Amino acid sequence: MNENNRLSRVQILIQQKKYAEAEKTLNDLLSTDAGNAHYLLYMAEIKLQMENYEMARKIIDSAIGISPDYADLYFQKSRIVQMQENYDEAEEVIRHAILLDPNNSGYYAFQAHLRLNRKKFKEALDIANRALEIEPENLLALNTRSTALTKLNRKEESFKTIEGALREDPNNAFTHANYGWSLLEKGDHKKAMEHFKESLKSDPDFEYAQSGILQAMKAKNPIYSLYLQYAFFMQKLTARYQWTVIIAFYLGFRILKGIAKSNEALQPYLIPLLIGLAIIAFSTWVINPIGNLFLRFNKYGQLLLSKKEKLSSGFVALSLAVFTVGLALYFILGDQRYLMVAFFGFAMMVPCGVMFAPTKFKDALLIYTIAMAAVGAGAIFLTFTTPVLVNTMSIVFLFGFVIFQWVANFLLIKENNR
């Protein structure tokens, strides 16, 4: 088999996700031509697909050292460093690829994709349009343009664009999944479900579509559907504006609470409002894992939930059970110590709901959750073994609960803004 045929075989094997076989064939080619930048480009692609990003980067840097004017190498490096979450470097590298080859639509499409991920929606739209001027059927550019238009509240244009992408490739998994997410944001979970299913027909392991189908299943519940619209709203905002919303809500709550405390005539109106706001704020922490808990009883939903999602929903359910039992025993026995048990269960629902959420500080939320559980358990032990109802550990637990919400918001907002 000549070199061209073997390289074609490598391309087919990568498409089929047979990475070990592709790597073996490439190693045979590299054994006779170790300095071939084109071979190294494909080897970097294999390592990228296998999520061995460090090795992929070493290979692509070596290739760039051999052929510093080969634009595709910089495009590949941009993809790799993006997966390493080095977003500034990814943008710098793709700009260099564009300088070397300013008429390549794929480079502009990827640059637009990077801008989109960093919530620069107008810039993403402009760059995607530039890519489409060069290649009107570029799928990544069409998908990026569609999503940017959705985020800019130009939904009619968005759907026209993505329908055009489907005409170009009716079976493309990414396009169907992207369409599904746009429909979810529009509030049409039924039609979104259809596109997520179509996506998974083409690629059963596509996490973007799997995540979407889970959200579409949960969106059948009107309460969760409202939460999802709030989540989409927050995702559109940059970190500064996300914090503005959170702080404004917190200050507004404190102001209303102060007014209610000082004005008895307004209490019948303000107290129900304050309770409603508190429930809304609390529900944003726990509604997603509670939704996952219900999906565990669905024969399809339970197959799509990850191990961490199942664990998180299970611990939230356990915390809810502790809260319910503690509250019931307080009313039955009239023993105030059980109020501490109830508060422990109530408070632990919040960290348990997000303890596996991805952040830049690995396992930070999980470690905080475990620490809170340990302190809370210690507080309950002291409550039942000493004559003091409120002890030092219970105060520490209360402060830990309050601080957790700010720490978690900081970490999650930082993760959501690249």
C-alpha positions as CSV (number, residue, x, y, z in Angstrom):
1,M,0.0,0.0,0.0
2,N,1.5,3.3,-1.0
3,E,1.7,6.4,1.2
4,N,-1.3,8.2,-0.2
5,N,-3.5,5.1,0.3
6,R,-2.2,4.6,3.8
7,L,-2.9,8.3,4.7
8,S,-6.4,7.9,3.2
9,R,-6.9,4.9,5.5
10,V,-5.8,7.0,8.5
11,Q,-8.5,9.6,7.6
12,I,-11.2,6.9,7.3
13,L,-10.1,5.3,10.6
14,I,-10.3,8.6,12.4
15,Q,-13.8,9.2,11.0
16,Q,-14.7,5.7,12.3
17,K,-13.1,6.6,15.7
18,K,-10.7,3.7,15.4
19,Y,-7.9,5.7,16.8
20,A,-5.5,2.9,17.9
21,E,-5.5,1.5,14.3
22,A,-5.0,5.0,12.8
23,E,-2.1,5.6,15.2
24,K,-0.5,2.4,14.2
25,T,-0.7,3.2,10.5
26,L,0.7,6.7,11.1
27,N,3.6,5.4,13.2
28,D,4.5,3.2,10.2
29,L,4.5,6.2,8.0
30,L,6.5,8.3,10.5
31,S,9.1,5.6,10.8
32,T,10.2,6.3,7.3
33,D,9.6,10.1,7.4
34,A,9.7,11.4,11.0
35,G,9.8,15.0,9.9
36,N,6.7,15.0,7.8
37,A,4.5,17.8,9.2
38,H,1.4,16.4,7.5
39,Y,1.7,13.1,9.2
40,L,2.3,14.9,12.5
41,L,-0.9,16.9,11.9
42,Y,-2.9,13.7,11.8
43,M,-1.1,12.3,14.8
44,A,-2.1,15.4,16.8
45,E,-5.7,14.9,15.6
46,I,-5.7,11.4,16.9
47,K,-4.3,12.5,20.3
48,L,-6.9,15.3,20.4
49,Q,-9.7,12.9,19.8
50,M,-8.4,10.6,22.5
51,E,-8.3,13.6,24.8
52,N,-4.6,13.4,25.4
53,Y,-4.2,17.1,25.0
54,E,-0.7,17.4,26.3
55,M,0.7,14.9,23.9
56,A,-1.4,16.5,21.0
57,R,0.2,19.9,21.8
58,K,3.8,18.5,21.9
59,I,3.2,16.9,18.5
60,I,1.7,20.0,16.9
61,D,4.5,22.2,18.3
62,S,7.1,19.8,16.9
63,A,5.3,20.0,13.5
64,I,5.2,23.8,13.6
65,G,9.0,23.8,14.3
66,I,9.4,21.8,11.1
67,S,7.0,23.8,8.9
68,P,6.4,27.2,10.5
69,D,4.4,28.5,7.5
70,Y,1.9,25.6,7.3
71,A,-1.4,27.3,8.3
72,D,-3.3,24.1,9.2
73,L,-0.9,23.4,12.0
74,Y,-1.9,26.6,13.7
75,F,-5.5,25.8,13.2
76,Q,-5.0,22.4,14.8
77,K,-3.0,24.0,17.7
78,S,-5.9,26.5,18.3
79,R,-8.3,23.5,18.6
80,I,-6.0,21.8,21.0
81,V,-5.3,24.7,23.3
82,Q,-9.0,25.5,23.4
83,M,-9.6,22.1,24.8
84,Q,-6.9,22.9,27.4
85,E,-9.0,26.0,28.3
86,N,-6.3,28.4,27.1
87,Y,-8.8,30.6,25.3
88,D,-6.6,33.6,24.9
89,E,-3.8,31.5,23.3
90,A,-6.4,29.7,21.1
91,E,-7.5,33.0,19.7
92,E,-4.0,34.2,19.1
93,V,-3.0,31.0,17.3
94,I,-6.1,31.0,15.0
95,R,-5.3,34.6,14.1
96,H,-1.9,33.5,13.0
97,A,-3.4,30.8,10.8
98,I,-5.6,33.4,9.2
99,L,-2.6,35.6,8.5
100,L,-1.0,32.7,6.7
101,D,-4.1,31.8,4.8
102,P,-6.7,34.6,4.8
103,N,-9.1,32.9,2.4
104,N,-9.7,29.8,4.4
105,S,-13.3,29.7,5.6
106,G,-12.7,27.0,8.2
107,Y,-10.3,29.3,10.1
108,Y,-12.8,32.1,10.3
109,A,-15.5,29.7,11.3
110,F,-13.4,28.4,14.2
111,Q,-12.4,32.0,15.2
112,A,-16.2,32.8,15.3
113,H,-16.8,29.7,17.4
114,L,-14.2,30.9,19.9
115,R,-15.8,34.3,20.0
116,L,-19.2,32.7,20.6
117,N,-17.9,30.6,23.5
118,R,-16.6,33.8,25.1
119,K,-20.0,35.5,24.7
120,K,-18.8,38.0,22.1
121,F,-22.0,37.4,20.1
122,K,-21.8,40.3,17.7
123,E,-18.2,39.6,16.9
124,A,-18.9,35.9,16.4
125,L,-21.7,36.8,14.0
126,D,-19.5,39.2,12.0
127,I,-16.7,36.6,11.7
128,A,-19.1,33.8,10.8
129,N,-20.5,36.0,8.1
130,R,-17.0,36.5,6.8
131,A,-16.5,32.7,6.7
132,L,-19.8,32.3,4.8
133,E,-18.7,34.9,2.2
134,I,-15.9,32.6,1.3
135,E,-17.8,29.3,1.7
136,P,-21.6,29.7,2.0
137,E,-22.1,26.1,3.0
138,N,-19.5,26.0,5.8
139,L,-21.4,24.1,8.5
140,L,-19.5,25.4,11.5
141,A,-20.0,29.0,10.3
142,L,-23.7,28.4,9.8
143,N,-24.1,26.8,13.2
144,T,-22.1,29.6,14.9
145,R,-24.1,32.3,13.0
146,S,-27.4,30.6,14.1
147,T,-26.4,30.4,17.8
148,A,-25.1,34.0,17.8
149,L,-28.3,35.2,16.3
150,T,-30.3,33.3,18.9
151,K,-28.2,34.9,21.7
152,L,-28.8,38.4,20.1
153,N,-32.6,37.7,20.2
154,R,-32.8,37.5,16.4
155,K,-34.5,34.2,16.5
156,E,-36.2,34.2,13.1
157,E,-32.9,34.8,11.3
158,S,-31.3,32.2,13.5
159,F,-33.8,29.5,12.5
160,K,-33.5,30.3,8.8
161,T,-29.7,29.9,9.1
162,I,-29.8,26.6,10.8
163,E,-32.4,25.3,8.5
164,G,-30.0,26.2,5.7
165,A,-27.3,24.2,7.5
166,L,-29.6,21.2,7.6
167,R,-30.2,21.4,3.9
168,E,-26.5,21.3,3.3
169,D,-26.2,18.1,5.5
170,P,-29.5,16.7,6.8
171,N,-27.8,14.1,9.0
172,N,-25.2,16.3,10.7
173,A,-25.2,15.5,14.4
174,F,-23.9,18.9,15.5
175,T,-26.4,20.8,13.4
176,H,-29.3,18.8,14.8
177,A,-28.1,19.2,18.4
178,N,-27.5,22.9,17.8
179,Y,-31.0,23.3,16.4
180,G,-32.4,21.5,19.4
181,W,-30.7,23.9,21.9
182,S,-32.0,26.9,19.9
183,L,-35.5,25.4,20.1
184,L,-35.1,24.8,23.8
185,E,-34.2,28.4,24.3
186,K,-37.2,29.4,22.3
187,G,-39.3,27.2,24.7
188,D,-40.3,24.5,22.2
189,H,-39.1,21.4,24.1
190,K,-41.1,18.9,21.9
191,K,-39.5,20.0,18.6
192,A,-36.1,20.2,20.4
193,M,-36.5,16.6,21.4
194,E,-36.9,15.5,17.8
195,H,-33.7,17.2,16.7
196,F,-31.7,15.8,19.7
197,K,-32.9,12.3,18.7
198,E,-31.9,12.9,15.1
199,S,-28.5,14.0,16.4
200,L,-28.1,10.8,18.4
201,K,-29.0,8.7,15.5
202,S,-25.9,10.0,13.7
203,D,-23.7,10.0,16.8
204,P,-25.1,8.0,19.8
205,D,-22.2,9.2,22.0
206,F,-22.6,12.9,21.3
207,E,-22.6,14.5,24.7
208,Y,-24.0,17.9,23.4
209,A,-27.1,16.1,22.2
210,Q,-27.3,13.8,25.2
211,S,-27.3,16.8,27.5
212,G,-29.9,18.5,25.4
213,I,-32.3,15.6,25.4
214,L,-32.1,15.5,29.2
215,Q,-33.0,19.2,29.4
216,A,-35.8,18.7,26.9
217,M,-37.2,15.8,29.0
218,K,-37.1,17.9,32.2
219,A,-38.6,20.9,30.4
220,K,-41.8,19.0,30.1
221,N,-42.4,20.2,33.7
222,P,-43.6,23.8,33.4
223,I,-41.7,24.8,36.6
224,Y,-38.4,23.4,35.2
225,S,-39.2,25.1,31.9
226,L,-39.3,28.5,33.6
227,Y,-36.0,27.7,35.4
228,L,-34.4,26.8,32.0
229,Q,-35.4,30.1,30.6
230,Y,-33.7,31.8,33.6
231,A,-30.6,29.6,33.0
232,F,-30.5,30.6,29.3
233,F,-30.9,34.3,30.3
234,M,-28.0,34.1,32.7
235,Q,-25.8,32.2,30.2
236,K,-26.1,35.1,27.8
237,L,-24.6,37.5,30.3
238,T,-21.0,38.1,30.9
239,A,-19.5,37.7,34.4
240,R,-20.0,41.3,35.3
241,Y,-23.7,41.3,34.5
242,Q,-24.3,37.9,36.1
243,W,-22.9,39.3,39.3
244,T,-25.1,42.4,38.9
245,V,-28.2,40.2,38.7
246,I,-27.2,38.2,41.8
247,I,-26.2,41.2,43.9
248,A,-29.3,43.1,42.8
249,F,-31.5,40.2,43.9
250,Y,-29.7,39.9,47.2
251,L,-29.9,43.6,48.0
252,G,-33.5,43.8,46.9
253,F,-34.4,41.0,49.2
254,R,-32.5,42.7,52.1
255,I,-34.3,46.0,51.5
256,L,-37.7,44.4,51.3
257,K,-37.0,42.4,54.5
258,G,-35.9,45.7,56.2
259,I,-39.1,47.4,55.1
260,A,-41.3,44.5,56.3
261,K,-39.5,44.5,59.7
262,S,-40.1,48.2,60.3
263,N,-43.6,48.5,58.8
264,E,-46.2,46.2,60.2
265,A,-48.9,47.4,57.9
266,L,-47.0,46.2,54.9
267,Q,-46.0,42.8,56.4
268,P,-49.1,40.9,55.1
269,Y,-48.0,41.8,51.5
270,L,-44.2,41.7,51.9
271,I,-43.8,38.5,53.9
272,P,-45.4,36.3,51.2
273,L,-43.3,38.1,48.6
274,L,-40.2,37.5,50.6
275,I,-41.1,33.8,51.0
276,G,-41.7,33.5,47.3
277,L,-38.3,35.1,46.5
278,A,-36.5,32.9,48.9
279,I,-38.1,29.8,47.4
280,I,-37.2,31.0,43.9
281,A,-33.5,31.6,45.0
282,F,-33.3,28.2,46.7
283,S,-34.9,26.4,43.8
284,T,-32.3,27.6,41.3
285,W,-29.8,25.5,43.3
286,V,-31.7,22.2,43.6
287,I,-34.2,22.1,40.7
288,N,-31.7,20.5,38.2
289,P,-30.7,17.6,40.5
290,I,-34.3,17.1,41.5
291,G,-35.2,17.0,37.8
292,N,-32.5,14.4,37.4
293,L,-33.9,12.4,40.3
294,F,-37.2,12.0,38.5
295,L,-35.4,11.0,35.3
296,R,-33.9,8.1,37.2
297,F,-37.4,6.6,37.1
298,N,-37.6,7.0,33.4
299,K,-36.2,4.1,31.4
300,Y,-34.6,6.4,28.8
301,G,-33.6,9.2,31.2
302,Q,-31.7,6.9,33.5
303,L,-29.5,5.8,30.5
304,L,-28.5,9.4,29.7
305,L,-27.7,10.5,33.2
306,S,-24.0,10.4,34.1
307,K,-22.8,8.7,37.3
308,K,-22.2,12.1,38.9
309,E,-25.6,13.4,38.0
310,K,-27.2,10.3,39.6
311,L,-25.0,10.7,42.7
312,S,-25.9,14.4,43.0
313,S,-29.6,13.8,42.7
314,G,-29.4,10.9,45.2
315,F,-27.7,13.1,47.8
316,V,-30.2,15.9,47.2
317,A,-33.0,13.3,47.8
318,L,-31.3,12.1,50.9
319,S,-30.9,15.7,52.2
320,L,-34.6,16.3,51.5
321,A,-35.5,13.1,53.4
322,V,-33.4,14.3,56.4
323,F,-35.2,17.7,56.3
324,T,-38.6,16.0,56.1
325,V,-37.9,13.6,59.0
326,G,-36.4,16.3,61.2
327,L,-39.4,18.6,60.7
328,A,-41.9,15.7,61.3
329,L,-40.2,14.7,64.5
330,Y,-40.2,18.3,65.7
331,F,-44.0,18.5,65.3
332,I,-44.6,15.1,66.7
333,L,-42.3,15.3,69.7
334,G,-42.0,19.0,70.2
335,D,-38.3,18.7,70.6
336,Q,-36.4,21.7,69.2
337,R,-33.3,19.7,68.6
338,Y,-35.0,18.1,65.6
339,L,-35.2,21.6,64.0
340,M,-31.4,21.4,63.8
341,V,-31.7,18.1,61.9
342,A,-34.3,19.7,59.6
343,F,-32.1,22.7,58.9
344,F,-29.1,20.4,58.2
345,G,-31.1,18.5,55.6
346,F,-32.5,21.7,54.1
347,A,-29.1,23.4,53.8
348,M,-27.3,20.4,52.5
349,M,-29.5,20.2,49.4
350,V,-27.7,23.3,48.0
351,P,-24.1,22.0,48.0
352,C,-25.2,18.5,47.1
353,G,-27.0,19.9,44.1
354,V,-23.8,21.4,42.6
355,M,-21.0,19.5,44.2
356,F,-20.0,17.8,40.8
357,A,-20.4,21.0,38.7
358,P,-17.2,21.5,36.6
359,T,-15.0,24.4,37.8
360,K,-11.5,25.6,37.1
361,F,-10.6,24.5,40.6
362,K,-11.1,20.7,40.4
363,D,-13.3,19.2,43.1
364,A,-13.5,22.5,45.0
365,L,-17.3,22.3,45.4
366,L,-17.1,18.6,46.3
367,I,-14.5,19.2,49.0
368,Y,-16.6,22.1,50.4
369,T,-19.7,19.9,50.4
370,I,-17.9,17.1,52.3
371,A,-16.6,19.7,54.8
372,M,-20.1,21.1,55.3
373,A,-21.6,17.7,55.9
374,A,-18.9,16.9,58.5
375,V,-19.4,20.2,60.3
376,G,-23.2,19.8,60.2
377,A,-23.0,16.2,61.5
378,G,-20.8,17.4,64.3
379,A,-23.2,20.2,65.2
380,I,-26.1,17.7,65.4
381,F,-24.1,15.4,67.6
382,L,-23.3,18.2,70.0
383,T,-26.9,19.3,70.0
384,F,-28.1,15.9,71.1
385,T,-25.3,15.2,73.6
386,T,-25.0,18.6,75.3
387,P,-27.6,20.9,76.9
388,V,-26.8,23.7,74.5
389,L,-29.2,23.9,71.5
390,V,-27.0,26.2,69.3
391,N,-23.3,25.3,69.6
392,T,-20.2,26.6,67.9
393,M,-20.3,24.0,65.2
394,S,-23.9,24.9,64.3
395,I,-22.9,28.5,63.9
396,V,-19.9,27.5,61.7
397,F,-22.3,25.4,59.6
398,L,-24.7,28.3,59.2
399,F,-21.9,30.6,58.1
400,G,-20.5,27.9,55.8
401,F,-23.9,27.6,54.2
402,V,-24.2,31.3,53.5
403,I,-20.6,31.5,52.3
404,F,-21.0,28.5,50.1
405,Q,-23.6,30.2,47.9
406,W,-21.1,33.1,47.2
407,V,-18.2,30.7,46.6
408,A,-20.2,28.5,44.3
409,N,-21.5,31.5,42.3
410,F,-17.9,32.7,42.0
411,L,-16.6,29.4,40.7
412,L,-19.6,28.6,38.4
413,I,-19.6,32.1,36.9
414,K,-15.8,31.9,36.3
415,E,-16.3,28.5,34.6
416,N,-19.2,30.0,32.5
417,N,-17.1,32.9,31.3
418,R,-14.0,32.1,29.3
